[in-house]
Amino acid sequence: MTPAALWTYQKERFPLARTVPLLAVFSAASISVSAEMAGRPLPGWGAFAAGFAVAMLLFFQMRVCDEYKDLEDDKRYRPDRPIPRGLISLRAVLALGLVSLPVTAFAAWAWHPPLLWLLGVVWLWLLAMTAEFGAPRWLKARPVLYLASHMAIMPLIDLLLTAMEWLPAGTPAFWLGLFLALSFVNGCVLEIGRKLWAPQNEIDGVDTYSGLWGPKKAALIWAACVVVSWGLLVGVGAATGVVWVAVLLGGAGAFLCLRAAAGYVAAPTAAAQKRLDTVAGLWVFACYALAGFAPLIVRMV
């Protein structure tokens, strides 16, 4: 494994240019929302540093588990990916994943040792996901259940990140469940959004939601997820005192998403596919930015 190969691998499978800002906002917003909902002051910088480190490492571990779980399918249907084409070995990626485990645990322990219990829950769920919950064929035959079971890790990660604030303080805020639900739905927005492909880009043997449901139905389901996400964002805004920000700015963002979905339905081209994937990422980024930072900004102005 050379540095050049590792750099190419991250660009293709764990793009830092996109992942770092998204997870920085995600982790900081989670901690901030927890404090805002509970009416407590923000914790020290150590909570934000630990939250960001834990989020980055957990998402990398999810990528490593996917590489292991999907290797045979990738060899058969996606030979252009880094591991099947020989850019980097699975053993090297697994080794990086294993090295990241104690680093993750240290980051959580250094801020508040009881966080290790919640980290253990996340790891157990990730392990179960990697094993497809012991029933891979049964689960893959039920795509909605498959999606829900895999996206359930998002609120678990968010529970861990918000715990950077609430666990040292004692108890979580009453309305924290709204934010965890937002994380679950936003996970669906990202996951479905990146698998709405143009018909000419579909690959035999590769599961996409556009292939499963057809472009129109898949786009409508994605749009429904965006609307639900917006509704939850408004609920979080109401709990943190910035409901009008969530209604107006969140509504503008949701409108742009729905317009992108309509464009994809009208003409599911490669450009529309890329636009939808980009918009899905921007929507999730905007959701956490509004939820986490709007209360702070409103108080300052």
Secondary structure, DSSP 8 states (H G I E B T S, - for coil): --HHHHHHHHHHHS-HHHHHHHHHHHHHHHHHHHHHHHT-----HHHHHHHHHHHHHHHHHHHHHHHHHTHHHHHHH-TTSTTTTTSS-HHHHHHHHHHHHHHHHHHHHHH-TTHHHHHHHHHHHHHHHHTGGG-HHHHHT-HHHHHHHHHTHHHHHHHHHHHHHHHHHSS--TTHHHHHHHHHHHHHHHHHHTT---GGG--TT---HHHHH-HHHHHHHHHHHHHHHHHHHHHHHHHHT-HHHHHHHHHHHHHHHHHHHHHHHH---HHHHHHHHHHHHHHHHHHHHHHHHHHHHHHH-
